[in-house]
Amino acid sequence: MKFPSLNEQLDVIRKGVVEIIPEEELIKKLERSIEQSKPLKVKLGCDPSSSDLHIGHAVILNKMREFQDLGHEVTLIIGDFTAMIGDPTGKKKTRPQLSFDEARRNGETYLQQATKVLDVNKTKFVYNSEWLSKLTIEDLIKVLGKFTLQRIIERDDFTNRLRDHQEISLHEILYPIMQGYDSYVIKSDIELGGTDQKFNNLIGRDMQKRFNEEPQIVITMPLLEGTDGTEKMSKSLNNYVGITDTPQDIFGKIMSIPDLLIYKYFELATRLTPTELASIKKELENPTTNPRDIKRKLGLEIVKLYYDEAAAHNAIEEFDKLFIKKEIPDEIPEFKTKKEVYKLVNLLKEAGLIESNSAARRLIQQGGVSIDGERISDVNYEVKLKSGMTVKLGKRKFIKIVIS
């Protein structure tokens, strides 16, 4: 196989990354790969702690896709076994443990969603229970003997919890070692991860060294802020853009991000080339440019990534109709019910507009709920329903009431 030149590959690989550890070893691996016409093995491990992926997760998936397009082999490891331990990264207390069945169910959803980014025909999908569940106590003792307790508790999460007298469960200490063992098993050349995964990824590099294998390169990617512009993208903070959201929701959420994040989203959440990114940067630096116009291009690119160009243009039309022409969309979901009186909080929950009553109360208090154009701010408000009534939540969610 003929690979792009070393410099061409480095231009793509360096795009948007925080660290390459160490870059000189990556260059040697790439040179050998080109010389031998042999692809490198690129690894990403994902613990299926929830059932949905958002474009923050896709930052690393997009980098994996770039490695695929350069001709390298990528392996997505679904951590159904490590998910039962729970990644302690960024946690001030022990995570609730998932059952194996929960982890496997979430993992199947991850696989379906990841193929929206990765080339399914060029991706190796594996579960780490395939090897971790087969480790005997004797095997585990050999692996644990390669590391010291001091090395593991170097990580900030453990150091901070010890300082604050917060408990650390023994199984949590196993987590980075088990993730590192994944790298040893599949003989990875490169491991990708967010900046928060740097410690875990470096343990994989250490693991390979201690088993006398060539160590992997660690490439870290930035964490993408959510639509609020401050916190890391998270479903629990409701600042996420889901890769399975409707085209209209994806476009609308992108249009709501702060202007300061436009370029970062282009760089991390699209697959534009370095040349195309340079053009976007130049436009943004031009004082005559309206950031809103560039944000529309961003929304178009991201919807195209997960759907297609037609869906992206339809999403723009719906957005313009809703926010520029102030119209109600042509097609909105119906909520059919026999009841004629509802407490508004319960209606929003039952209609699937919101996930919890507490979130519904918060949005009502913030003025984010209206009925037939009238804003409701009373959390105890009771609605007298009638067919054809329209309920709006936030800027983009609607339902039409149907009394059946």
C-alpha angles and dihedrals in degrees: 000000000000113000127198114265121280093255093047090052094046091052090057096040095049093050109115097348125135101203140002108200104227108354095189090061091049090054091052091049092049092048091051091046091054093044094049096035087233122138122232120241111243119193135198122177120203124186108211095223091150135018102246137065125210132194090268088066089044092062088082094036088057090053089050089052089053089054088051091051089051088057102257129133117251128198122195109202114202104208099216089148098042089046087066088060095043125224108263091202111133093356125130092196139023115291118239107261119244122221118241090249092053092049092048093049091050089045093057089054090050091054092052092048097043090060088067084073108022126064099251092205092057099041128093111211118196138165116226091220084078089079108010094058089055096056111117123213087256091054091047093051090054092051095045089049088067092067139051128224088237090059093052097046090051087089113104094234093061095038091053093047092050090049091050092045091244117153121254114201116222093236090060090062088059093058102084090041092054092047089049090050088059089063091051093049097051094036093231121196095195132021122198125205146143119272087260089062096055095106094048092047093049089053086059089054090049091048092056092048092051090052089049093250126135105269122243125243115245117220117186126200127202121258111249117233116230128243090282088067096228115060127059110267108271138161091220090058091047090229095114137113107215118214088223093048114118116270088250092053093046092050093044093050091049090052088056097058119108115265091241090067097052097096094041090054090049090050098045107025101043134052098232116148121250089256092052091047091052088055091051091049091052091051092050091050091053107099091214092059118105105222088213090067091052090046089056089055089050092051090048092052094048095047089048089053094059100028125006142277095272092054090048093054091046089052090053091051091050091048092051091047091051102041107022101033091028093224130147112249117261093237121039128161119265125228110207119199141154093213118095099193125052136169101242093233091055093045092055091049097045092045090056095242093123135021101226142021091238091055089048092052090049093052092047091052090049091053094249097131128074136172118210088342096311115118115229120205101166110102090202094051116140117211123215100211127217131174113269094026112141122217118195125197118192115325103312113025121093138166130186117217118232118185105211 
